[in-house]
Every structure is written in C-alpha cells, then in structure tokens.
Amino acid sequence: MIRVLLVDDQQLVRAGLRMLCEAAPDIEVTGEAENGQRAVALAAEDPPDVVLMDLRMPGLDGIGATERILGARPSTRVVVLTTFDDDDHLYPALGAGACGFLAKDAAPAELLDAIRRAAAGDSPFSPAVLRRLVGRALENRAAVPASPDRVAAGITEREAEVLSLVGAGLSNAEIAGRLYLGVTTVKTHVASLMAKTGHANRVQLAVFAVRSGWTP
C-alpha cells in the first residue's frame, strides 16, 4: 500500500482527494492537514510515502512544510498541487525538495498515476506546470553560452538532444516520437542526464536545460 498524506486548507478539496485515493486498491490515506504545521506533525507521527501538498495555506505554507518534512525524513516524496495563481511559488517549492508538480484540475487518473510514480521514485508533473516553470526560467535567464560545452559536461550527442527537448517541456513519449527512439531509451537518457548534472528530478533538469543554454 502507498501511504498518502493530504495537505490543503480547503476541506472540500481534501474530501475529494480522500474519496479518490480510497477508491484505489493500492493507496491508503494516513491523514489530512489543513495547514503546514499540522502536516509536519502528522508526517512525524505517521510517516507517509507521498504527501500531496497545497502551497498557499495560513501559517506555515506548503514550501515551509515541505522543507521540514523532508528535513526530518528525506525519503518522503512531496507532490505539489498547484494552480496558475501559484506560479511565484513553484521555484521555491522546487528548491524545498518537491519531487513533482500536478495541476489541481488534473484528471483523477492523472492524480493517481502521479502518486504511484512518486512512490516509485519518479518525478510526476503536469506538462502544463513544467512549461510554466520553463517559461519562468526563460524570462529570468541571464546571458548563457550559445553553444554549451557538451564534451566538458560529459554529455553525449544524443543526450544533448534529449536534454534540449526536456527543457522544451516535452514528455518522454513526445521526445521518443521526435527522435525516433523507444520510450525506455529516453528514460535511460534522462536518468543519465540527471546523474551527470546533479539534478534530482525532471523538473530541475528542465530548468537547468533552459538556464544553461541547452534548450535554445
């Protein structure tokens, strides 16, 4: 069973998330928190595998709660639930250690898939959220080399192609179609790129690709 903690200041949202999770045979809800302080306390009392984390809450917000939960138990996976109004909070949440980002209007199947992927060590994200992160990186990007030194970075020519498309916000399936590769092969390249660049998840890798000039 995947143990999930629900964190949102709106009771109706938490109730909907609970109903959805409890309908899945492999997911168990360990608790609900209406603010960051309560989330940290519940995570300490009964450690979850995955936390679905709202960002804007009274008192301790989702960013602060993510930092404290992961500071105490780094193996916990935090998936941020976000709206377009949260754009200014996405980078801080990424820096706090969130492993994935999911739009609050995501389909139920997408939400359940994100929980399972996070529990398995993957970095689930809504493509729309990743593109918003990449867009912010483009807006804030300082001058970067026109042609990054691929050889010095230890990145192969094929990995450079994959990295450029990750930065453009494409999914593994979209990259596979663009480069005429198998999805498993793309996943292998992405994992290698994360190891070589020192980034823990796909979102961080995408932002790196944009900020460092790998994505034109």
Residue frames relative to the residue before (quaternion, step in Angstrom):
aa qw qx qy qz dx dy dz
M 1.0000 0.0000 0.0000 0.0000 0.00 0.00 0.00
I 0.3192 -0.7152 0.5893 0.1983 3.56 -1.08 0.79
R 0.2474 -0.7945 0.5438 0.1086 3.54 -0.62 1.19
V 0.0683 -0.8367 0.5418 -0.0408 3.56 -0.62 1.21
L 0.1912 -0.7463 0.6290 0.1041 3.55 -1.06 0.89
L 0.2356 -0.7827 0.5662 0.1063 3.58 -0.84 1.04
V 0.0115 -0.8103 0.5845 -0.0411 3.58 -0.74 1.06
D 0.3394 0.6948 -0.5698 0.2782 3.57 -0.54 1.25
D 0.4506 -0.7162 0.4603 0.2685 3.58 -0.94 0.82
Q 0.6525 0.4799 -0.3266 0.4870 3.60 1.24 -0.09
Q 0.4383 -0.7299 0.4648 0.2431 3.55 -0.59 1.18
L 0.6394 0.5376 -0.3331 0.4372 3.58 0.98 -0.81
V 0.6337 0.5200 -0.3277 0.4697 3.59 1.03 -0.78
R 0.6616 0.5037 -0.3100 0.4610 3.57 0.91 -0.91
A 0.6410 0.5274 -0.3284 0.4507 3.57 0.98 -0.81
G 0.6592 0.5032 -0.3100 0.4649 3.57 0.97 -0.82
L 0.6467 0.5090 -0.3146 0.4729 3.58 0.99 -0.81
R 0.6445 0.5243 -0.3262 0.4509 3.58 0.95 -0.83
M 0.6550 0.5136 -0.3178 0.4541 3.59 0.88 -0.91
L 0.6593 0.5120 -0.3034 0.4595 3.55 0.97 -0.88
C 0.6909 0.4821 -0.2822 0.4589 3.58 0.86 -0.97
E 0.6965 0.4895 -0.2853 0.4403 3.56 0.88 -0.90
A 0.6019 0.5485 -0.3613 0.4542 3.58 1.25 -0.30
A 0.6188 0.5260 -0.3401 0.4741 3.57 1.28 -0.29
P 0.4699 -0.7226 0.4300 0.2685 3.63 -0.77 0.94
D 0.7479 0.4045 -0.2112 0.4821 3.60 1.18 -0.47
I 0.6719 0.4678 -0.2927 0.4941 3.60 1.27 0.22
E 0.0872 -0.7884 0.6088 0.0102 3.54 -0.94 0.98
V 0.3117 -0.7442 0.5620 0.1822 3.60 -0.87 0.97
T 0.2640 -0.7966 0.5275 0.1322 3.58 -0.62 1.12
G 0.7938 -0.1969 0.1372 0.5589 3.58 1.16 -0.44
E 0.3054 -0.7169 0.5942 0.1992 3.53 -1.40 0.11
A 0.0736 -0.7879 0.6108 0.0283 3.55 -1.07 0.78
E 0.3191 -0.7719 0.5266 0.1581 3.55 -0.96 0.93
N 0.7846 0.1166 -0.1004 0.6006 3.58 1.29 -0.03
G 0.7175 -0.4825 0.3024 0.4012 3.54 -1.31 0.27
Q 0.6329 0.5432 -0.3410 0.4337 3.58 0.97 -0.83
R 0.6727 0.4883 -0.2950 0.4712 3.55 0.92 -0.91
A 0.6206 0.5518 -0.3379 0.4429 3.58 1.03 -0.77
V 0.6556 0.5071 -0.3096 0.4661 3.57 0.93 -0.91
A 0.6584 0.5163 -0.3084 0.4527 3.58 0.95 -0.88
L 0.6859 0.4808 -0.2909 0.4624 3.59 0.88 -0.94
A 0.6410 0.5265 -0.3274 0.4524 3.57 1.02 -0.77
A 0.6533 0.4993 -0.3086 0.4781 3.57 1.12 -0.62
E 0.6739 0.5071 -0.2907 0.4518 3.58 1.01 -0.84
D 0.8039 0.0253 0.0589 0.5913 3.55 0.89 -0.98
P 0.2234 -0.8465 0.4633 0.1372 3.59 0.38 1.26
P 0.2614 -0.7690 0.5646 0.1469 3.59 -0.78 1.03
D 0.5226 -0.5909 0.4959 0.3631 3.54 -1.30 0.19
V 0.7976 0.0976 0.0041 0.5952 3.54 1.03 -0.94
V 0.1516 -0.7569 0.6284 0.0964 3.55 -1.09 0.77
L 0.2102 -0.7239 0.6416 0.1417 3.56 -0.93 0.94
M 0.0728 -0.8705 0.4841 -0.0506 3.55 -0.22 1.34
D 0.3010 -0.7000 0.6248 0.1703 3.53 -0.90 1.05
L 0.4320 -0.7241 0.4739 0.2541 3.60 -1.09 0.57
R 0.8005 0.2762 -0.1367 0.5141 3.56 0.76 -1.01
M 0.1932 0.7607 -0.5855 0.2029 3.52 -0.42 1.33
P 0.5768 -0.5826 0.4242 0.3847 3.61 -1.13 0.46
G 0.7634 0.2981 -0.2483 0.5164 3.56 -1.13 0.66
L 0.8008 -0.1365 0.1523 0.5630 3.56 -0.79 -1.05
D 0.2895 -0.7875 0.5181 0.1662 3.59 -0.60 1.11
G 0.7447 -0.4315 0.2769 0.4273 3.55 -1.32 0.02
I 0.6123 0.5496 -0.3530 0.4455 3.57 1.12 -0.61
G 0.6786 0.4813 -0.2832 0.4771 3.56 0.89 -0.95
A 0.6490 0.5138 -0.3189 0.4615 3.57 1.00 -0.81
T 0.6256 0.5352 -0.3350 0.4583 3.58 1.01 -0.79
E 0.6472 0.5241 -0.3171 0.4537 3.59 0.91 -0.90
R 0.7049 0.4677 -0.2757 0.4564 3.59 0.85 -0.95
I 0.6515 0.5128 -0.3244 0.4554 3.58 0.94 -0.84
L 0.7142 0.4363 -0.2591 0.4821 3.58 0.88 -0.92
G 0.5836 0.5700 -0.3718 0.4429 3.56 1.16 -0.48
A 0.7077 0.4354 -0.2476 0.4984 3.55 1.08 -0.75
R 0.8037 0.0389 0.0168 0.5935 3.59 1.05 -0.74
P 0.2180 -0.8417 0.4817 0.1095 3.60 0.21 1.28
S 0.6207 0.5706 -0.3542 0.4046 3.60 1.12 -0.48
T 0.5119 0.6299 -0.4277 0.3979 3.60 1.23 -0.25
R 0.2671 -0.7599 0.5746 0.1454 3.56 -1.04 0.80
V 0.1327 -0.8040 0.5780 0.0438 3.57 -0.72 1.08
V 0.0910 -0.7739 0.6264 0.0183 3.54 -0.76 1.13
V 0.2988 -0.7792 0.5313 0.1459 3.56 -0.63 1.15
L 0.2328 -0.7287 0.6292 0.1378 3.54 -1.04 0.89
T 0.0012 0.8573 -0.5082 0.0819 3.57 -0.48 1.18
T 0.2180 -0.7146 0.6440 0.1645 3.51 -1.36 0.42
F 0.6821 -0.4711 0.3437 0.4413 3.58 -1.26 0.13
D 0.6044 0.5664 -0.3591 0.4301 3.60 1.15 -0.47
D 0.6521 0.5474 -0.3049 0.4267 3.60 1.24 -0.34
D 0.3253 0.8053 -0.4708 0.1549 3.61 1.23 -0.05
D 0.6670 0.5114 -0.3112 0.4435 3.61 0.96 -0.81
H 0.6930 0.4761 -0.2696 0.4696 3.57 1.23 -0.40
L 0.4930 0.7009 -0.4218 0.2962 3.59 1.21 -0.23
Y 0.6773 0.4829 -0.3026 0.4653 3.59 0.86 -0.89
P 0.6493 0.4944 -0.3387 0.4683 3.64 0.88 -0.77
A 0.6392 0.5126 -0.3356 0.4648 3.61 1.01 -0.72
L 0.6172 0.5322 -0.3321 0.4750 3.55 1.07 -0.74
G 0.6738 0.4943 -0.2867 0.4686 3.56 0.95 -0.89
A 0.6408 0.5331 -0.3201 0.4502 3.58 1.13 -0.62
G 0.6398 -0.5712 0.3149 0.4065 3.58 1.24 -0.26
A 0.3502 0.7355 -0.5125 0.2715 3.60 1.21 0.20
C 0.3355 -0.7712 0.5107 0.1784 3.58 -0.90 0.89
G 0.8194 0.0732 -0.0227 0.5680 3.57 1.18 -0.34
F 0.2175 -0.7571 0.6052 0.1147 3.52 -1.29 0.41
L 0.0133 -0.8041 0.5927 -0.0433 3.55 -0.83 1.01
A 0.4409 -0.6824 0.5143 0.2747 3.57 -0.89 0.92
K 0.5375 -0.6539 0.4297 0.3144 3.57 -1.00 0.84
D 0.6909 0.4467 -0.2872 0.4905 3.58 1.18 -0.41
A 0.3075 0.7639 -0.5087 0.2513 3.58 1.23 0.43
A 0.5668 -0.5899 0.4513 0.3564 3.55 -1.17 0.55
P 0.6429 -0.5423 0.3700 0.3946 3.61 -1.10 0.61
A 0.6567 0.5090 -0.3212 0.4544 3.60 0.90 -0.86
E 0.6385 0.5238 -0.3273 0.4591 3.59 1.05 -0.72
L 0.6385 0.5278 -0.3221 0.4583 3.57 1.02 -0.78
L 0.6765 0.4815 -0.2963 0.4719 3.58 0.85 -0.93
D 0.6296 0.5247 -0.3311 0.4676 3.57 1.03 -0.76
A 0.6390 0.5318 -0.3258 0.4503 3.59 1.01 -0.81
I 0.6297 0.5263 -0.3304 0.4662 3.59 1.00 -0.79
R 0.6857 0.4839 -0.2866 0.4621 3.57 0.85 -0.94
R 0.6577 0.5051 -0.3129 0.4630 3.57 0.96 -0.81
A 0.6420 0.5183 -0.3257 0.4617 3.57 0.97 -0.83
A 0.6594 0.5134 -0.3041 0.4572 3.58 0.93 -0.91
A 0.6870 0.4741 -0.2701 0.4799 3.58 1.15 -0.64
G 0.6173 -0.5797 0.3358 0.4125 3.58 1.30 0.03
D 0.5210 0.6290 -0.4159 0.3998 3.58 1.28 0.10
S 0.3995 -0.6957 0.5423 0.2497 3.57 -1.33 0.10
P 0.1266 -0.8287 0.5412 0.0654 3.60 0.09 1.24
F 0.0810 0.7886 -0.6064 0.0623 3.55 -1.09 0.68
S 0.4301 -0.6250 0.5707 0.3142 3.52 -1.26 0.45
P 0.5283 -0.6435 0.4385 0.3384 3.62 -0.80 0.89
A 0.6300 0.5419 -0.3423 0.4386 3.59 1.00 -0.74
V 0.6559 0.4995 -0.3153 0.4699 3.58 1.02 -0.78
L 0.6367 0.5209 -0.3348 0.4596 3.58 0.96 -0.81
R 0.6615 0.5000 -0.3170 0.4604 3.58 0.94 -0.81
R 0.6160 0.5248 -0.3513 0.4708 3.59 1.10 -0.60
L 0.6383 0.5155 -0.3209 0.4732 3.58 1.01 -0.79
V 0.6621 0.4961 -0.3013 0.4741 3.54 0.94 -0.89
G 0.6294 0.5410 -0.3314 0.4487 3.57 1.01 -0.78
R 0.6436 0.5037 -0.3129 0.4838 3.57 1.01 -0.80
A 0.6382 0.5224 -0.3339 0.4564 3.56 1.00 -0.78
L 0.6400 0.5228 -0.3221 0.4619 3.58 1.04 -0.75
E 0.6472 0.5295 -0.3159 0.4483 3.55 0.99 -0.87
N 0.7723 0.3692 -0.1703 0.4882 3.55 0.98 -0.91
R 0.4502 0.7246 -0.4421 0.2772 3.58 1.24 -0.07
A 0.3332 -0.7146 0.5808 0.2023 3.53 -0.92 0.95
A 0.7013 -0.4246 0.3261 0.4707 3.57 -1.26 0.03
V 0.0429 -0.7975 0.6016 -0.0168 3.58 -0.87 0.97
P 0.6416 -0.5196 0.3765 0.4203 3.59 -1.17 0.40
A 0.4996 -0.6609 0.4643 0.3133 3.58 -0.95 0.82
S 0.7893 0.1482 -0.0693 0.5918 3.57 1.10 -0.70
P 0.2701 -0.7888 0.5288 0.1590 3.63 -0.05 1.24
D 0.5005 -0.6635 0.4723 0.2936 3.56 -1.08 0.74
R 0.2326 -0.8154 0.5184 0.1110 3.55 0.00 1.33
V 0.6639 0.5196 -0.3141 0.4367 3.59 0.89 -0.92
A 0.6643 0.5076 -0.3102 0.4526 3.60 0.91 -0.93
A 0.6873 0.4776 -0.2783 0.4713 3.57 1.07 -0.71
G 0.4566 -0.6981 0.4451 0.3256 3.61 1.24 -0.15
I 0.4983 0.6557 -0.4162 0.3853 3.58 1.24 0.39
T 0.4001 -0.7248 0.5094 0.2347 3.56 -0.78 1.02
E 0.6769 -0.4872 0.3565 0.4211 3.55 -1.28 0.29
R 0.6658 0.4867 -0.3097 0.4732 3.59 0.94 -0.82
E 0.6348 0.5228 -0.3316 0.4624 3.59 0.98 -0.79
A 0.6191 0.5419 -0.3435 0.4528 3.58 1.06 -0.74
E 0.6378 0.5166 -0.3233 0.4710 3.58 1.03 -0.76
V 0.6566 0.5002 -0.3045 0.4754 3.57 0.97 -0.89
L 0.6539 0.5262 -0.3162 0.4422 3.59 0.90 -0.91
S 0.6294 0.5377 -0.3328 0.4516 3.58 0.97 -0.81
L 0.7079 0.4557 -0.2607 0.4725 3.58 0.94 -0.87
V 0.5695 0.5499 -0.3817 0.4771 3.60 1.16 -0.53
G 0.6702 0.5020 -0.2917 0.4623 3.56 0.97 -0.86
A 0.6508 0.5051 -0.3073 0.4765 3.56 1.19 -0.52
G 0.5709 -0.6443 0.3535 0.3660 3.57 1.31 0.03
L 0.4466 0.6994 -0.4579 0.3191 3.59 1.20 0.27
S 0.4631 -0.6572 0.5210 0.2868 3.56 -1.16 0.67
N 0.6927 -0.4507 0.3448 0.4452 3.57 -1.29 0.16
A 0.6562 0.5125 -0.3135 0.4566 3.57 0.96 -0.88
E 0.6595 0.5025 -0.3099 0.4653 3.59 0.98 -0.82
I 0.6396 0.5102 -0.3232 0.4756 3.59 1.03 -0.79
A 0.6305 0.5415 -0.3305 0.4472 3.56 0.97 -0.86
G 0.6749 0.4894 -0.2923 0.4685 3.57 0.95 -0.86
R 0.6596 0.5196 -0.3070 0.4479 3.56 1.00 -0.83
L 0.7847 0.3295 -0.1564 0.5012 3.58 0.94 -0.91
Y 0.4088 -0.7283 0.4560 0.3074 3.60 1.31 0.05
L 0.4498 0.6494 -0.4677 0.3964 3.53 0.91 1.08
G 0.5407 -0.5720 0.4840 0.3825 3.54 -1.30 0.14
V 0.6026 -0.5726 0.4063 0.3794 3.58 -1.12 0.59
T 0.6276 0.5353 -0.3362 0.4545 3.59 1.01 -0.77
T 0.6346 0.5238 -0.3266 0.4650 3.58 1.02 -0.76
V 0.6395 0.5162 -0.3228 0.4695 3.58 0.99 -0.82
K 0.6324 0.5305 -0.3301 0.4579 3.59 0.96 -0.85
T 0.6383 0.5254 -0.3215 0.4616 3.58 1.01 -0.82
H 0.6556 0.5047 -0.3085 0.4693 3.58 0.95 -0.85
V 0.6506 0.5185 -0.3164 0.4559 3.58 0.95 -0.86
A 0.6467 0.5122 -0.3154 0.4690 3.58 0.98 -0.84
S 0.6456 0.5151 -0.3124 0.4694 3.57 1.00 -0.83
L 0.6544 0.5151 -0.3104 0.4583 3.58 0.98 -0.83
M 0.6376 0.5151 -0.3349 0.4647 3.58 0.99 -0.77
A 0.6514 0.5103 -0.3142 0.4654 3.57 1.00 -0.80
K 0.6989 0.4856 -0.2749 0.4473 3.59 0.90 -0.92
T 0.7511 0.3834 -0.2104 0.4945 3.59 1.05 -0.74
G 0.4590 -0.7186 0.4252 0.3037 3.58 1.28 -0.12
H 0.5016 0.6359 -0.4375 0.3906 3.58 1.10 0.63
A 0.4593 -0.7492 0.4258 0.2156 3.51 -0.89 1.06
N 0.8224 0.0791 -0.0296 0.5626 3.60 1.08 -0.48
R 0.7261 -0.4747 0.3005 0.3966 3.52 -1.33 0.29
V 0.6273 0.5431 -0.3479 0.4365 3.57 1.00 -0.77
Q 0.6554 0.4964 -0.3095 0.4777 3.58 0.92 -0.89
L 0.6396 0.5297 -0.3235 0.4535 3.58 1.01 -0.79
A 0.6515 0.5181 -0.3139 0.4566 3.58 0.98 -0.85
V 0.6570 0.4985 -0.3099 0.4731 3.57 0.94 -0.87
F 0.6176 0.5398 -0.3309 0.4666 3.57 1.05 -0.81
A 0.6481 0.5384 -0.3244 0.4300 3.59 0.90 -0.91
V 0.6880 0.4706 -0.2796 0.4765 3.56 0.99 -0.84
R 0.7129 0.4818 -0.2711 0.4314 3.55 0.78 -1.04
S 0.7499 0.3975 -0.2216 0.4802 3.58 1.05 -0.68
G 0.6201 -0.6228 0.3171 0.3564 3.57 1.25 0.20
W 0.4405 0.6873 -0.4726 0.3320 3.60 1.22 0.14
T 0.7127 0.3188 -0.2259 0.5826 3.58 1.14 -0.61
P 0.4273 -0.7277 0.4657 0.2666 3.63 -0.53 1.14
